[in-house]
Amino acid sequence: MMDSLRNFLTGPRLLIVVLFCALPFVFLGTSSLGTVFNTSFGTINGEEVNDIDLQIASDITVQKFKTIYGEDFDFDMLDDQIKSDAIKQELIFQKSLLSGAKSLGFVNKSSERETKKNIIKSPNFQFEGEFSEDIFEAQVNSRGFTKDNYIDVMTNLAASDLYLASLSMVNFITKNELIEIASLLEMTSDINFIKINFNDLKSQINNSNEELLNYYKENEILFFSDELKSFKYILLNQSDYAEVIQIPDSYLENGYQNYLEGFKSTDEIRISHIMIDKSNYESREFALDEMNKVQNLLGNGENFIELASTYSEDVVTSDIGGDLEYFDKDIFPIEFNEAIQKLDLNQTSEIIELEETFHILKVTEKNILQPLSEDQVKRELLTELKETESFALMQDDLNEIENMIMENNTINEISDVLSKAIKNSELYSQSNFDFDIASTEVSNYIFSPDSKINQPYLIELKDNIIILEIDRVIEPFLQDFDSIKESISSVLSESKAIDKILLMSEEIKSILNEKERMEFIKAYDYVEYESYVDVNRYSSLLPREVLNEIFNSSPGKTITKDSFNGDKYIVNISGFNEPTETDINNILEEYGNFSKQILDTKMNQIINKDIFESARVNLNNLIF
């Protein structure tokens, strides 16, 4: 159980907190509200485990199970011990990664700054497209965080992921390792083998009428017919709704004009700033005096980057020349937008006053984009309108259908409301179901033991809605002997062939005299003998399952292997041949790409060993 859990939990990381978008963290203060998470459950690799760690591990574990088994999977239905083990392993994984990340210095001011940059652009913390510190504070407090420890937790998670990614990104393999891989995979084998052909043997078996009748009576369960079902159905296609949508006369023209107006804001303008925080001064005037000082220095030709490093009170950007990256009017204050519209490349703004801060902006990059053609924009607007409106119309009908089914309306009544014709399917069995709509949801319902006759059922597909009503069911019945004689003969012959092959292979292996063995083989036209040299592991001469068995065996060994089509192979392995140095040099370059896969496997082994075998776990048994 634990081995499978370990394999499961060391898959790709699934961070469930959605917050990462790239924009600088400028206006967000991080004054602490007091630490909420005080309960300690012990340590893992020296890293303390508290109740928020436990909660995150639980959330990630639940999400991983849902990723594998579907969103409807109920984690709480698992055995308590399995749940506990899964969460514990995720905790070990988290804390071991964090310990490794810290040891390499991945948790630092830079990683914290990146986390803050991403928080400000998260839609979860915005109001009308702009970051709101009040919303941010309310959101994180509702989850039991303070602003400070939320940033700390997110920084640690990001650093842990970076550490894990850095392990997986190693892409180096020595020449000796490449030679070793090439030698192993290019090795050939000298073999001789006896093959008993299943189909040839089966075709030579004759069954008497008495044998067939006895087999039929003794194995009646094999000869029942398939259950057959037919159904009525109504099919709704989203494309049908698109055909009835009326396009307003001015819609495309107005849409194109709106696109042109909005396009003006898509120019990529990169800006930097110098910020003075009013709260750091006795009054607004003192803060303004400091900003005027900076403006005067800029006017005297002082370097903007050096002034930002010296005077800017934005701790996130001051050490990188005040860089705010690319301007986005949905994130930055409207005052910034107004200011940069007046600036050319490398120009600086006048002093901009916000409620709590003063700023001077500088345009550091300007990329002016070209709009799409009018025809292209209108085509996209038309496609989008039809897609949106047709989906909405179909959803309206969907809601109506659901209500009618709940009220026990018949499929005929639904048909009348929708003004859609009812169609009739053919009789299908589960094995020959070839309905026009290739969806397993349809077949799964039709042949489900819970499906009911004469009761409408709704299935919503990607671009279709289908309302089904099973109207006919033919239960399985024992088929008449004479009508399925051929099938009975085929099944009986197959059974006899299997038994015959088993007996023949044992008899062949018991004949030690080579001459006698060859005489035995020649007596049957469905038995053959072959001898091959230099057979490689990817040869088409033998089935893959037989080749795998050969190359997992030792020289001088005799193996017996069934192929997937029923043929029996008795193989004697004379020996293995390693490629020459010249052969290896000719193919060495081809194995360079293969090295990445080998390294990934090795890194997974290292991570498993470090995390699950070498972790220093000291947890309170009250929770595990």
N, C-alpha and C positions, 0 to 999 in steps of 0.2 A: 504493500500500500504506500509506504513512504517513498520508495523509489519512483513510483509513478507520480506522486505529488511533487517530488523534486524536479522531475523532468517538466512537469506542467508549470511549475512556478518559476522556472528559469527561462521561460519564453520571453518574447518582447515585452517591455514594460508598458503598462497601460495606466498612465496618469489620468485620474478621473477629474481633476480640477481644471476646468477650462479657463485659461487666463492669458496665454502667450500670444501677443501680437507685438510687432516691433515699433515702439516709439518712445522717446526719452521720458524719463521720470523727472518732471520739472517742478510741478506745483504741489506735489504730495508730501505733506509732512508726516512724521512717524512718531508723534508723541505717544508714549505708552499709556494704556489705560489700566495697567496692572496685570500681571501674568495670571491667566485663568487655569492653565494646566499644571497643577502642582503634584499630582499623584505620580509616584515613581514605581515602576514594576521591575526594576533591576537594570541590568546593562547587557549589551551585546557588543563585543569588541571594544569595550570601554565607553560606548555611546549609551547615554541614559535613554530608557524607554518609558515614555509617559502615556497618558490616556489619549492624547491626540495621535501619537504614533500608532496606538492600537486601533483607533478609529480609521485612520488612513489605510492601514494594512487590511482591515476588515472590508473597507469599501473597494479596494483594489482586488482583493480576493474574490469578492462577489462578482465584480465586473468581469474578471477572467473566466469564471465559470459560465457567465452569461454569454461571453464571446464564443465559447466552445459549444454550449448546449442551447443557446437561443435566449432572447430577452425574457421569455416566459419562465425561465428556470428559477425555481424557488430554492435559494441557498439554505433556508431554514428547514427544509425537508431532509437535509442530510443528517447523518448520525452526528451527535455532539462531538465525539472524539475526532471524526474526520474534519469537521469545521474548525475545531480547535487546532488540530495539526496544520491545516492549510494556512490559517492566520498566523500561526507561530512561524512557519517557514517563510511567509512573506515578510514578517518582521525581521527575521534573520537576514533575509535578502536585502531589505532596505538598509538596515543598520550596517551591514558589512560593506555595502557599496558606499554608504556615507563615510565610513571610516577610511576606506580606500581613497575616496575623493578628497577628504581633508588631508590625508597624508601626502597627496600630490599638489596640495595648495589650490584645489578647484573651488573651494569655498573662500571667496575673497571679496574685495570691494567691487571688482569688475563683475563678478557673477551676481552680486546683490544689485548692482546698477542695472544689469540686463533684466533681472526680475522686475525691478521697479518700472523699467521702460515698458515691459509687456503688460503690467497691471493696468497702466493708464489707458491702454487701447482696448482692454477687454470690454465687450458690450455689457457684461454683467455690472460694470461700475460706471456706466454712462447714463446721462439724462439728456435727451434730445441731441444725441450724437456727441456730447462733450463729457469728459471725465468729471465726475462729481465725488469729491472726497467724503461728503455726507453719505452718499449711497455706498461707497466703498466701506466706510466705517460700519454702517448698518448691516451690510451684507456679511462682513467677516465676523462681526459681533454675534450675528444670529447663528453662526456656526460654532460659536464658542471661542473665537480668536480675538486677540487684540490686533491692531494694525501691525505692530512690531513683530509679534510672533507669527502672524500670517506670512509676512515677508520672509522671515527666517525659514519657515517650513518650506515655502516655495523655492527659496534659494537652495536649500539643501536637496530638494528633489531634483532640481535642474542640474546641480553639480553631480549628483549620483548618476543621473542619466548620461551626463557628459563622460563620467568615468567609465561607465559600462560601454558606451560607444567607442571610447578610446581603446579599450581592450579588443573590441571586435574589429576595429579598423586597422590593426596591425597587419601589414601585408609584406612579410619578408620570409623567405625560405632559402636555406643554403643550397649550394650546388650538390653537396653530398646527399641532402634530403631528397632533392629532385631525382638524382640517380637511383636512390633507393626505391622511390615510388615507381619510376619508369621500369626498373628491373622487375619489380613485383607484378606490375600490370601487363608487361610485355612478355612475360614468361610463357612458354609453350609446353605442350605435353605430347608424349608418344603413347598411343593407346591402341588396344584392340578390343572390340566389343561384339556382343551378340544382341540382336534386336528381335523381339517378338512383336510383330505388327498386329495391333488389336483389331483394326477394321478388316484387314485381310482374313484374320482368323474368324471373326464374327460372320463375314460373308459366306464362309464355307460350312457354317453350322446349319443343319437341317432339323426342323422340329416336326414331330408327327402330330396329327390332329389330336390324338389322345393326350400328348404332352401339353399342347396348348390349352386344351380344355381343363386339364388338371391344374395347370398354373393359373388359369383364369379364376377357377373356383377358390384356389388357396390364397389368392392375392387380389380379391375383389376391390379392395380399397384403392389399388393402383389404376383401376379402370372406370372410375366414376367420371362423369363429364364435369367440365368447369361450370360454375355458376354463371348464368347469363343475365344481363340487365340492360334495359333500355330506358331512356328518359326523355321527357320534354324539356325544352330549354328556350330561354329568351337571351339574346346576346346584345349587349350595348357596347358600341365602340366609341372611344373618344373622338375619333376622326369624323364620325357621323354628326356629332354636335358642332364640330368646327365648321361644317358646311352651312349651318343655319345662322351663324353669327353675322350680325349686321355691323359693318364698319362705319362709324360716323364720318360725315364728309370731311370734317376738319381734323380728324384724329391724327392722321399721318403727318399732315403739315405742321400742326401744333407740336406733335411729338418731335419732329425734326428740329423745330426752332428751340424747343426745350433742351434737346441734345446739344445744340450749338452753344446755348447759354451755359449749360453745365460743363461743357468741354473746356471752357476757359479755365475752370478750376482744376483741370487734370494736368496742367503743366507741372513738371517736377521742379520745385524750388527748394533748395537746401539752405537752411539758415543756422546761424549761431546767435547766441545772446550773451549779454552780461546782465546779471540780475542783482538788485539790491532789495533785501527783505525789510520792510518797514518795522517789523516786530523787533528787529535787532537795534533799533534806535529809539531815543527818548521821544521823538516826535516825527511826524511826516516830513517836516521841514528839514530836519537833520539828515534824514534818509535821502531827500531830494538833493541836498547839498553834496552828498557823497556821489550821487549819480551825475550831477553837474560837473564834478571834478573829473569823472571818467570821460564825460563828453568833451571836456576841454582838452584832455590828453589825446583823445582821438583826433580832435581838430588840429593838434600840433604834430600829427603824423605818427603817434605812437602805434605799435603793433597791436591789433585787436586780440590776437591769441594770447599775447603776453599779458594784456590788461585783464582779459577774462580769467587767466590763471591767478592774477594778483588780487583783483577786486570783486569778481563775481561771487555771490553768496549762494549760488546753486551748487551744492556739494557734489551733485551727480555729474555735472558737465564742466565745472571749472577747470579740472585737470586735463580736459580734452579740447581746450580752446573754446568752450561754450557751445559745442556742436549739438544741435537739436535734430539732426537728420532732416528728412524731407517733410515739408510743410503739408499739413492736412487740416483743412478748415473745419472738419468735424471734430477735431481734437483740440486744436489751439483756440485761444480766445479770438473773438471777432476783431479786437483791436490789432492783433497781429496781422490778420488778413488785410485790414485796411492799410496798415503801414507798408507791407511788402509789395502791394500793388504799385506803390510809388517808387520802388527801388529798382535800380539796374544791378547787374552783377558787380559784386565787391563794394556796393554802396552800403552805408549804415543809416539807420533811422534816427529820427528825433527820439527823445525820451518818451516811452510809453508807460502810462500809469494804469495799473490794475488795482483791485481792492486792497491787496496786501503787499504788492511788489511794484518796483520800477524795472523797466527793461530797455536795453538798446539792442536792436537787431542788426544783423549783417547778412546779406545774401551771398552765399559762398558757391552755389551752383545753380544753373538755370537751364533746364532742358525743355524747349518748347515743342510740343507734340502737334501733329497734323490730324485734323478730324477725318472721319470716314466719309465716303461719298454719300450724297443725298439718297441715291437709289439703295445703297447697302443699308443705310440706317432705316429707311422705310420698310425694306424687306424684313429686317430683324424686328422692328416694331410690330409688323403685321403678324409674323410668326409667334412672337411673344404674346400678343393679344389673343390670337386664336388658341394657343396652348393654355393660357390662363383661363379664358372664358369657357372653353369647351370642358376643361376639368371642373370648373365651378358648376356648370350645368349638369354634368354627369354626377357630381357629388350631391346636387339637389335631388336628382332621381334616386340616387343610392339611399339617401335618408328616407325618402318616401317609401322605397321598397322595404327597407328594414322595418318601418312602422307597420306596413301592411302584413309582413310575415309574422310580426309579433301579435297582430290582431287576427291571425289565422285566416287571412285571405288566400284564395286559391291562385294558382298560376294564371288561370284564365282572367281573373279579376285584375291581377297585376298587369297582364297583357293589355287589357282595355284601358287602364290608366295611362300606360306608357305609349299606347298606340303602336305597339310592336308585335310582330307576328310570332307565334309559338312554332318552333321547329321540333322535329322528332328525330331522335338518334336511331342508329342501328342497334341490334342486340350485340352487346360486347361481353367478352370474358376478360378477366384481369390480364390474361396472357396475350390477348390480341387487341388490346384497347388502342385504337388509332384515331381517336376523336380529333376533329379539325384543330381544336385548341390544345397545343402540346403543353399541358400543365399537370404536374403531379398532384396539385391540389384538387383538380377535378376527379382524377382516377381514385385518389385516396378517399374522397368522399363517397363516390359511387360504390366502391367495394368495401367501405367501412362497415363493420358489424353494427354500428350505431345509426347508419342511414335508414331512413324510413320511406316507405312507399306513399305516393300521393301527398307529399308534404314539401312545399317549396323550400329551397335552400339557396342562400346567396354566397357567391364567391367573388371577391374583388381582386382582380389581377392588375398588372401594371397599366395597361391601356384599355382594359375591358372590364365589364361587369357581366357575369353570367348568373342567371336564375335557373336552377335545376329542379326537376321534380321527377323522381323515379316512378315510372308508370307500369313497368313489367319486370317480374323476376322469375326466372326459371331455375329452380333449385337443382343442385347436382343429383344425378341419377346414375345407376349402374348401367353402362352401355351394353347393348346386345352383343353377344359373343361374335356372331357372324359379321357384324358391321365393323368390328375393330380387330379382326383376326390378324391383320398385318401388324398392327401396333403391339399386340400380344407377342407375336413372333419376334419382333425387334427387341422387346424388353427381355424376353426369355433368352434370346441369343446373346444379348449383352451380358446377362448373368452367367451363362455358360462360358462365354469367352473369358470373363474375369477369373472364374475358377480354373479354367484350362491353362491360362497364362501362369497362374500361381504354381500349379503342379508342374508345368513344363520347365519353369525357371529353376525350381528345386531339383528336378531331375537332371537338367543340364549341369548345374553346379556339382552334382554328386558324381558325374562322370569325370574321372581324373585322367584317363587315357586320352591324349589329344586326338589320335586317329578315330577313336570311337565317338568322341564328342562331335567331330566334324561330320562323321557319317550320320549321326543323329540329326544334326542341323540340316543337312542336305535332304533329309527325308520329308521336310515340311517346306512348302513354298512361301509360308508366311514367317519363316525364321531366316535371318541372314547374318552373315559374319563379315565384319569389316576391320581393316587395320589402317590407322592414320598416324602420320608423324607431324610434329610441329603444329598441333592444333592450338590456337590461341583462345583466350577466355571469351572472346566475342564472336567466335566462328558461327557460321550458319549451318555447319555440317551436323550439329547436334542441337537438341532443344536447350534453351538457356538453363532450365532447372537441372538438367543432366550435367552441363558444363560447370555450373556452380558447385555441384557435388564433387566433381573431379578435382577442381582447383582448391577445394577445401580438404582434400585427402592427401595421403602420403604415397610416394613412389612404391611400387610393388604391391599395392593394395588392390583388391577386387571389390567393386561396389555394385549394388543392385539398386536401380532407381526407376520409378514409374514417371513417364512424362505426362503432361496435362491431358493429352489426347488418348491415354490408356496404353500406349506402347511401353513395353518392358525392356530396359537396358541392363545388360550384365557387362560391366566394363572392367578391364584389367589395365591398370596404370603402369606402363613400363618405366616411365621416368619423366622428369621435368627438365626443360632446357632454358637456361638463362640467356638473355640477349647479349651479343658481343658489345664491346666498348664502342665499336663503330656504329652499331645499330642504335645504341643509347644516344650517342652524340647527334645522330641524325634526327632524333625525335625529341631531344631534350627541350627545345624551345616550345614545343606543343604542350609540354607538361607545366610550363610556367603559369598558365592561366588556372590549371587545376590546383595549383598550390594554395590558392585562396580558400578553397573548400576545405583542404586539409587543415589549414591554420584555424579556420572557424571552429572545426571540430576540436582541435587542441585547446583553443581558448575556452570553449564551453567546458571542457574537462577541467581546465585550471580554475575557472569561475566556480564550478560545482565543488571542487576540492576545497578551495579557499572559503567559500561561503558555507557549505553544508557540513564539511568535515573539520575545518580549522577554526570555525567561529567560536569565540569565547562567550558562551551563553550563560548568563547569570540572572535568570528571571524568577520572579516570585511565583510560587506554585499555586497561589490563590487564583491566578488567571489561566494557568496551563497545568 
